[in-house]
Amino acid sequence: MLDKLQAVANRFEELCARSEQPDFYNDPKKAAAILRERNDLEPIIEAYHAYNQAVRDMEDAQELMSDPEMKELCQETYQAAKEEKERLFKELQILLLPKDPNDDKIVIV
């Protein structure tokens, strides 16, 4: 899953770079499609960055636990980061589910 997230992050960066080109709006349909895709990927990227931050926080707390004075605080920090990492992992699994192509259609029942 982390490989797929890295691929999504690379795609997002590519779309951002394209949208910053001076001739980006020469083709409005293509620009709209790129911006739509970028906006669809943005929540995934935000959650991915938060997940990576939680992993780094866990690693930092783990390193500081060797200091007896900091051990209690680091354990709290580690536990909070671990819970956040698990929550974000579940959120990312949901965000990576394929979208239904009919979601964008307006239907009145």
FILO-699542 format. One record per residue (C-alpha): residue in three letters; x, y, z. Coordinates in steps of 0.25 Angstrom, whole numbers, m for minus. Layout:
! residues N
<atom r="Ala" xx="X" yy="Y" zz="Z"/>
...
! end
This chain:
! residues 109
<atom r="Met" xx="0" yy="0" zz="0"/>
<atom r="Leu" xx="11" yy="10" zz="3"/>
<atom r="Asp" xx="17" yy="8" zz="m11"/>
<atom r="Lys" xx="3" yy="11" zz="m17"/>
<atom r="Leu" xx="3" yy="24" zz="m8"/>
<atom r="Gln" xx="17" yy="28" zz="m13"/>
<atom r="Ala" xx="12" yy="26" zz="m27"/>
<atom r="Val" xx="0" yy="35" zz="m24"/>
<atom r="Ala" xx="9" yy="45" zz="m18"/>
<atom r="Asn" xx="18" yy="45" zz="m30"/>
<atom r="Arg" xx="6" yy="47" zz="m39"/>
<atom r="Phe" xx="1" yy="59" zz="m30"/>
<atom r="Glu" xx="14" yy="66" zz="m31"/>
<atom r="Glu" xx="14" yy="64" zz="m46"/>
<atom r="Leu" xx="0" yy="70" zz="m47"/>
<atom r="Cys" xx="4" yy="81" zz="m38"/>
<atom r="Ala" xx="16" yy="84" zz="m47"/>
<atom r="Arg" xx="7" yy="84" zz="m60"/>
<atom r="Ser" xx="m3" yy="93" zz="m54"/>
<atom r="Glu" xx="9" yy="103" zz="m51"/>
<atom r="Gln" xx="13" yy="104" zz="m66"/>
<atom r="Pro" xx="10" yy="117" zz="m73"/>
<atom r="Asp" xx="3" yy="111" zz="m85"/>
<atom r="Phe" xx="m6" yy="102" zz="m75"/>
<atom r="Tyr" xx="m19" yy="109" zz="m79"/>
<atom r="Asn" xx="m17" yy="109" zz="m94"/>
<atom r="Asp" xx="m26" yy="96" zz="m94"/>
<atom r="Pro" xx="m37" yy="98" zz="m84"/>
<atom r="Lys" xx="m43" yy="84" zz="m85"/>
<atom r="Lys" xx="m29" yy="78" zz="m82"/>
<atom r="Ala" xx="m27" yy="88" zz="m71"/>
<atom r="Ala" xx="m40" yy="85" zz="m64"/>
<atom r="Ala" xx="m37" yy="70" zz="m65"/>
<atom r="Ile" xx="m23" yy="72" zz="m59"/>
<atom r="Leu" xx="m29" yy="81" zz="m48"/>
<atom r="Arg" xx="m40" yy="71" zz="m45"/>
<atom r="Glu" xx="m30" yy="60" zz="m43"/>
<atom r="Arg" xx="m21" yy="68" zz="m35"/>
<atom r="Asn" xx="m33" yy="72" zz="m26"/>
<atom r="Asp" xx="m37" yy="57" zz="m25"/>
<atom r="Leu" xx="m23" yy="53" zz="m20"/>
<atom r="Glu" xx="m21" yy="65" zz="m10"/>
<atom r="Pro" xx="m28" yy="58" zz="2"/>
<atom r="Ile" xx="m20" yy="45" zz="0"/>
<atom r="Ile" xx="m7" yy="53" zz="m1"/>
<atom r="Glu" xx="m11" yy="61" zz="12"/>
<atom r="Ala" xx="m14" yy="48" zz="19"/>
<atom r="Tyr" xx="m1" yy="42" zz="14"/>
<atom r="His" xx="8" yy="53" zz="19"/>
<atom r="Ala" xx="1" yy="53" zz="33"/>
<atom r="Tyr" xx="3" yy="37" zz="33"/>
<atom r="Asn" xx="18" yy="40" zz="30"/>
<atom r="Gln" xx="19" yy="50" zz="41"/>
<atom r="Ala" xx="13" yy="41" zz="51"/>
<atom r="Val" xx="23" yy="30" zz="47"/>
<atom r="Arg" xx="34" yy="40" zz="49"/>
<atom r="Asp" xx="28" yy="45" zz="63"/>
<atom r="Met" xx="28" yy="30" zz="67"/>
<atom r="Glu" xx="43" yy="28" zz="63"/>
<atom r="Asp" xx="47" yy="41" zz="70"/>
<atom r="Ala" xx="40" yy="37" zz="83"/>
<atom r="Gln" xx="46" yy="23" zz="82"/>
<atom r="Glu" xx="60" yy="29" zz="81"/>
<atom r="Leu" xx="57" yy="38" zz="93"/>
<atom r="Met" xx="52" yy="27" zz="102"/>
<atom r="Ser" xx="66" yy="23" zz="106"/>
<atom r="Asp" xx="67" yy="36" zz="114"/>
<atom r="Pro" xx="61" yy="33" zz="128"/>
<atom r="Glu" xx="56" yy="47" zz="130"/>
<atom r="Met" xx="48" yy="48" zz="117"/>
<atom r="Lys" xx="43" yy="33" zz="117"/>
<atom r="Glu" xx="29" yy="36" zz="122"/>
<atom r="Leu" xx="27" yy="48" zz="113"/>
<atom r="Cys" xx="32" yy="40" zz="101"/>
<atom r="Gln" xx="23" yy="28" zz="104"/>
<atom r="Glu" xx="11" yy="37" zz="103"/>
<atom r="Thr" xx="16" yy="44" zz="91"/>
<atom r="Tyr" xx="19" yy="30" zz="85"/>
<atom r="Gln" xx="5" yy="25" zz="88"/>
<atom r="Ala" xx="m2" yy="37" zz="83"/>
<atom r="Ala" xx="6" yy="36" zz="70"/>
<atom r="Lys" xx="4" yy="21" zz="69"/>
<atom r="Glu" xx="m11" yy="23" zz="70"/>
<atom r="Glu" xx="m11" yy="34" zz="60"/>
<atom r="Lys" xx="m3" yy="25" zz="50"/>
<atom r="Glu" xx="m13" yy="14" zz="52"/>
<atom r="Arg" xx="m25" yy="24" zz="49"/>
<atom r="Leu" xx="m18" yy="30" zz="37"/>
<atom r="Phe" xx="m15" yy="16" zz="32"/>
<atom r="Lys" xx="m30" yy="12" zz="32"/>
<atom r="Glu" xx="m33" yy="26" zz="26"/>
<atom r="Leu" xx="m23" yy="24" zz="15"/>
<atom r="Gln" xx="m29" yy="10" zz="12"/>
<atom r="Ile" xx="m43" yy="16" zz="10"/>
<atom r="Leu" xx="m37" yy="28" zz="2"/>
<atom r="Leu" xx="m30" yy="18" zz="m8"/>
<atom r="Leu" xx="m43" yy="10" zz="m11"/>
<atom r="Pro" xx="m47" yy="12" zz="m26"/>
<atom r="Lys" xx="m57" yy="22" zz="m29"/>
<atom r="Asp" xx="m70" yy="19" zz="m35"/>
<atom r="Pro" xx="m71" yy="25" zz="m49"/>
<atom r="Asn" xx="m85" yy="28" zz="m47"/>
<atom r="Asp" xx="m83" yy="37" zz="m35"/>
<atom r="Asp" xx="m81" yy="50" zz="m43"/>
<atom r="Lys" xx="m94" yy="48" zz="m50"/>
<atom r="Ile" xx="m106" yy="56" zz="m46"/>
<atom r="Val" xx="m118" yy="46" zz="m44"/>
<atom r="Ile" xx="m132" yy="50" zz="m39"/>
<atom r="Val" xx="m140" yy="38" zz="m34"/>
! end
